[in-house]
Amino acid sequence: MNFGIDRLLADPALRAPLEGRRIALLAHPASVTADLTHSLDALVATGLNVTAAFGPQHGLRGDKQDNMMESPDFTDPVHGIPVFSLYGEVRRPTGQSMGTFDTILIDLQDVGCRIYTFITTLLYVLEAAAEHGKSVWVLDRPNPAGRPVEGLTLLPGWESFVGAGPMPMRHGLTLGELGHWFIDHYNLDVDYRVIAMEGYDPDGPGFGWPTDRIWINPSPNAANVNMARAYAGTVMLEGTTLSEGRGTTRPLELFGAPDIDARAVHAEMRRIAPHWLDGCTLREISFEPTFHKHVEQLCHGLHIHAEGAAYDHDAFRPWRVQALGFRAIRNLYPDYDLWRDFPYEYEFGKLAIDVINGGPGLRTWVDDPAATPESLDTPTRHDEQNWSDSRRKYLLY
């Protein structure tokens, strides 16, 4: 199979509309060709007039580890073009940066989760392009989390940099497909094109990620496909006092803290809603973060394995797995200081866990001792079905 960048490079007819135009590229470290050449180098080598580049959160070079660590603008030392940060002084392209190109190519590896900010950056670029009369091309890439949909829909008024629109946590679309949805939902008048993948089967081997393609971190803590599959649940840990494994070699695949009993939490999860644990394996672990939460403290927790012979792609529901972990901790330790109160992605006056979930529904369920699994499952299934129905016309594969 071929990703969008590979098709564009291989087919002069696809590139023909770009001849004579000034080209910009929005990319990160995972923006590479099949032979692992960075897309910026490959595009310049074709002779296209590449006049600017843009970097999303974590930067074009992916050097920023954590959230709210901003990247500066700089001049590319190889090609001598300006590189504009869309996670620095600004989140949206400025008029000055929009003046450096006619068409912007977006080649970003996403992980299929609403909170992963690359999709919000796509929306902001589309809006700026509509305002300035620019063209946007998405060079499409796989969604490594596949087609399954999960989570509550973001509520009106909860839009943020980690909530680009009313969709569930796990949206099941590629970046190119999401662009079409954004344009329709926000009624944008923009010249938009997707260079689709060739031979991509989201339901085939790999369940979204082709088994013959090397995984490269699109952000520093997105280390493998297991992380991408688990992320729609484990990302919620960023809004808690629990460690999500930053400062370990398996970030955003596990959770824990110094003051919880992992075996008891695991047993309580199985007692509350054993069917929510289908499709994955939970392994009790100990770990000591070298930085971030609970640095240099021995933590006890669970590693979520969405891999191996026990993995069932259709049954695995990472958002429910992590919700169940929270509920088990709340049941075992009613007064546990679970919710982290700090500005999250520049949202002030709201709890981070609510910003992450696009509303208070998940937190309210965890904290209500009378709530049952069904009281969360019922509204969530409703939202999931509505999204599955509405996204159908945007599917390209």
Buried (B, 14 or more C-beta within 10 A) or exposed (E): BBBBBBBBBEEEEBBEEBEEEBBBBBBBBBBBBBEEBBBBEBBBEEEBBBBBBBBBBBBBBBEBBEBEBEBEBBEBEEBEBBBBBBBBEBBBBEEEBBEBBBBBBBBBBBBBBBBBBBBBBBBBBBBBBBBBEBBBBBBBBBBBBBBBBBBBBBBEEBBBBBBBBBBBBBBBBBBBBBBBBBBEBBEBEBEBBBBBBBEBBBEEEBBBBBEEBEBBBBBBBBBBBBBBBBBBBBBBBBBBBBBBBBBBEBBBBBBBBEEBBBEBBBEBBBEBBEEBBBBBBBEBBEBBBEEBBBEEEEBBBBBBBBBEEEBEBEEBBBBBBBBBBBBBBBBBBEEBEBBBEEEBBEBEEBBBBBBBBBBBBBBBBBBEEEBEBEEBBEEBEEBBEBBBEBBEEBEBB
